[in-house]
Amino acid sequence: MRIVAAIPVVAALWFATTAHVTSAEVKLPPSLLHVIEMWLSANFDLPPAANAPGLATLPASKLVEIRYGLASGVAPGDVVAAYDDASRTIFFQDGWSGYSPEELSALVHEMVHHLQASADMVFACPGEREVLAYRAQDAWLRLFGTDLESAYSIDRGTVLVATACTH
């Protein structure tokens, strides 16, 4: 499994955020979700959230509905994850396991939206909030020797179009 490559990153983040522990104290390492939140806060100036997001899986067609609405012409396999602001839940495509840097990058992307929503950030259009999410996702992938284009066929032009406010 390629997830083993994440262990140095997780360990470094944990040690960097753990104060000196005496022999009477036991400190458990933070969850991966918390580590990703700390990484995003430290590298992208996002404030930590008061509460963790909900996590769930859905059929691919439901993800398209959440992301683009009922009348969307987007193919079901084109959306791997979506964040629902109202329920503060990250939804992944059925079968998502988080066992690869690519799958975890979808969590990173959606965690950006959770942190943005938790901080009540306001954007000119839905695409504007995607700018930082794609940037963070690409940075995460680069930690593992890949990028958005290699992992998801998302190049700079695609990001530019996806993040443009057209109204």
Wavefront OBJ file of the C-alpha trace (Angstrom):
o trace
v 0.000 0.000 0.000
v 1.228 3.491 -0.808
v -0.236 4.984 2.397
v 3.010 4.019 4.157
v 4.542 7.038 2.427
v 2.299 9.272 4.592
v 3.770 7.998 7.862
v 6.765 10.397 7.882
v 4.458 13.359 7.229
v 2.012 12.311 9.958
v 4.823 11.554 12.415
v 6.547 14.872 11.750
v 3.309 16.793 12.239
v 2.540 14.917 15.444
v 5.985 15.468 16.939
v 5.922 19.118 15.894
v 2.631 19.707 17.712
v 3.234 17.598 20.818
v 4.606 19.312 23.896
v 7.129 17.561 26.135
v 5.310 14.665 27.802
v 6.246 13.589 31.318
v 6.222 9.947 32.381
v 2.835 10.429 34.117
v 1.169 11.716 30.937
v 0.029 9.732 27.948
v -0.694 11.594 24.776
v -2.293 9.836 21.850
v -1.376 10.933 18.345
v -3.990 13.029 16.576
v -6.279 11.406 14.059
v -5.402 11.698 10.400
v -8.303 14.134 10.009
v -6.791 16.345 12.710
v -3.326 16.081 11.147
v -4.725 17.219 7.794
v -6.497 20.100 9.541
v -3.229 21.138 11.257
v -1.348 20.887 7.954
v -3.949 23.062 6.209
v -3.931 25.604 9.035
v -0.137 25.801 9.076
v 0.353 25.972 5.312
v -2.718 27.791 3.997
v -3.694 30.198 6.802
v -7.021 28.505 7.455
v -8.307 28.663 11.027
v -8.969 25.299 12.677
v -12.614 24.262 12.936
v -14.421 23.973 16.245
v -15.892 20.633 15.143
v -14.804 17.873 12.789
v -16.867 17.333 9.655
v -19.141 14.377 9.210
v -17.774 11.744 6.813
v -19.966 9.511 4.654
v -20.037 7.678 1.338
v -22.707 7.933 -1.343
v -23.330 6.584 -4.832
v -21.504 8.614 -7.493
v -24.773 10.018 -8.891
v -25.670 11.534 -5.492
v -22.274 13.273 -5.321
v -23.004 14.962 -8.632
v -26.361 16.150 -7.237
v -24.679 17.596 -4.142
v -21.976 19.335 -6.154
v -23.881 20.468 -9.258
v -27.621 19.996 -8.625
v -30.257 17.695 -10.089
v -30.152 19.011 -13.658
v -26.414 18.536 -14.062
v -24.952 16.874 -17.118
v -21.791 15.878 -15.227
v -20.978 12.167 -15.442
v -21.332 10.350 -12.079
v -17.696 9.195 -11.983
v -16.368 12.744 -12.414
v -17.045 13.748 -8.788
v -15.055 11.783 -6.196
v -16.062 13.865 -3.164
v -18.263 16.800 -2.201
v -18.746 18.999 0.838
v -22.229 19.863 2.044
v -22.207 23.207 3.859
v -25.598 22.715 5.510
v -24.737 19.425 7.224
v -20.985 20.110 7.483
v -20.396 16.683 5.947
v -17.800 15.439 3.474
v -19.272 12.853 1.138
v -17.072 10.425 -0.776
v -17.916 8.117 -3.641
v -18.880 4.610 -2.534
v -15.739 2.512 -2.252
v -13.531 5.383 -1.030
v -11.019 4.047 1.469
v -8.412 6.783 1.967
v -5.604 4.265 1.470
v -3.678 6.241 -1.128
v -2.271 9.762 -1.370
v -4.700 10.389 -4.250
v -7.739 9.401 -2.191
v -6.471 11.354 0.811
v -6.025 14.383 -1.445
v -9.802 14.384 -1.965
v -10.152 14.576 1.833
v -7.641 17.450 1.889
v -9.632 19.282 -0.809
v -12.922 18.872 1.048
v -11.339 19.738 4.417
v -10.437 23.119 2.913
v -14.159 23.658 2.307
v -14.972 22.532 5.842
v -12.465 24.988 7.320
v -13.762 27.749 5.050
v -17.357 27.046 6.105
v -16.414 26.802 9.776
v -14.778 30.227 9.538
v -17.862 31.670 7.759
v -15.745 32.763 4.816
v -17.675 34.489 2.032
v -16.863 34.110 -1.658
v -17.958 35.963 -4.784
v -19.045 32.678 -6.381
v -18.773 28.930 -5.713
v -15.735 28.657 -7.972
v -13.769 31.178 -5.932
v -13.703 28.883 -2.891
v -12.220 26.138 -5.072
v -8.976 28.045 -5.708
v -7.455 27.240 -2.317
v -8.930 23.724 -2.265
v -7.204 22.805 -5.537
v -3.968 24.460 -4.440
v -3.932 22.507 -1.161
v -4.842 19.266 -2.894
v -1.998 19.707 -5.382
v 0.458 20.536 -2.568
v -0.605 17.381 -0.694
v -0.112 15.248 -3.796
v 3.323 16.772 -4.380
v 4.373 15.508 -0.927
v 3.999 12.034 -2.462
v 5.660 12.725 -5.804
v 2.542 13.298 -7.875
v 0.177 16.180 -8.676
v -3.381 16.998 -9.723
v -2.672 16.442 -13.389
v -1.101 13.016 -12.883
v -3.626 11.833 -10.308
v -6.861 13.291 -11.696
v -6.052 14.737 -15.141
v -6.729 18.213 -13.742
v -4.353 20.680 -15.376
v -3.926 24.425 -14.781
v -6.463 25.294 -17.486
v -9.083 23.044 -15.940
v -8.505 24.637 -12.533
v -8.705 28.118 -14.084
v -12.059 27.336 -15.692
v -13.406 25.567 -12.570
v -12.537 28.475 -10.313
v -13.648 31.381 -12.503
v -16.579 33.524 -11.460
v -18.662 33.976 -14.587
v -21.351 36.241 -13.190
l 1 2 3 4 5 6 7 8 9 10 11 12 13 14 15 16 17 18 19 20 21 22 23 24 25 26 27 28 29 30 31 32 33 34 35 36 37 38 39 40 41 42 43 44 45 46 47 48 49 50 51 52 53 54 55 56 57 58 59 60 61 62 63 64 65 66 67 68 69 70 71 72 73 74 75 76 77 78 79 80 81 82 83 84 85 86 87 88 89 90 91 92 93 94 95 96 97 98 99 100 101 102 103 104 105 106 107 108 109 110 111 112 113 114 115 116 117 118 119 120 121 122 123 124 125 126 127 128 129 130 131 132 133 134 135 136 137 138 139 140 141 142 143 144 145 146 147 148 149 150 151 152 153 154 155 156 157 158 159 160 161 162 163 164 165 166 167
